[in-house]
Amino acid sequence: MTERNIRVEPIDRRAVEDQEVEIVERKGIGHPDSISDGIAESVAGALAQAYLDRVGKVLHFNTDETQLVAGEAEPAFGGGEVVDPIYLLIVGRATKHYEGTTIPTERIALEAAREYLAENIPQLEFGTDVIVDVKLGEGSGDLQDVFGEEGATVPMANDTSFGVGHAPLSETEEIVLNAERRLNGEYGDDHPELGSDVKIMGKREDDTIDVTVAAAMIDEHVADMDAYADAVESVRKYVADVASEYTDREVNVHVNTADDYEEGSIYLTVTGTSAEQGDDGSVGRGNRANGLITPNRSMSMEATSGKNPVNHIGKIYNLLSTEIAEAVVDDVDGIRDLRVRLLSQIGRPIDQPHVADVHVVTADGVALEDVQGDIEAIVDEQLADVTSITRRVIDGELSTF
């Protein structure tokens, strides 16, 4: 093992599953914040691949300031219309010229945004329902110098920052994460009335879990109020079934609780996202790198999506800390709760964090000393392979939100 600064100690709280109250949130792929995350990350991946194809290495860029301004729509049973389009601004920095080669960064960004929306939110017609603009300035010279460290096999950290990960997921976390993914996956494939803007909030009090779902319905596929009520009930039953796969606790599922059928106030949309009607979005305001918002856990405030995958700690260490936590829990018996915090120092190799801080709750009868060596070995091994995160991000193997 190397001389990396790895620390292992008991965690400063009870395991999340033992706490009396737990809160977990996930914003689905059609939520305005997630749209911003998704487009920022798709643009980042496209730029990284374009740099590799054209100059043989990833150059300096970031697109993690992408913003969404909501539009206006008039939904109606059987089909309404978007009155004022959504406006999305891709903001950041990108290297446009390198050793005589010009890289068309803004065209690449527009193509990536168009492809992402077509695949993930097909109800949004590009150019009419949503207008996408790109403003990419040149990168900071000093950060480009750090980024372009010649001859280095491991990149230098671009910032003094940190990432946080945890494992294993609690039952409530599993329910919230998988319910949204499956609603926007297998369920959505068979239920075109369900929009992609699905937000799920889980609350556990002792052994009772309440799951609150906000599910945008697409008016074109909803004929009347009865059809809408049926669609809501179908979502409720499906989420309850998903929840039963992850817990034996009592689970209550509530869907679109702000609806007022008598007043005709319901969550009906033209495009399946609240971005069409007054709900703005920004990169980094939604899910953390593991796909969840978890106030019972430590979290980094860094936006993971859109950051450069080579040496931007806000991306790499949030993804890596999650991978480390999962690897430790998978390979070491007797761990009930684990938190990993990785701190960088600007200009220092990213495989040599300023500190790798691991906090552990062990099972009854398991002393921390019994597993500490195994934990340190896994952390060391994962840090040694940190550069694999870059390739996996570019290849789309790792989700950032």
Disulfide bonds with the S-S distance in Angstrom:
none
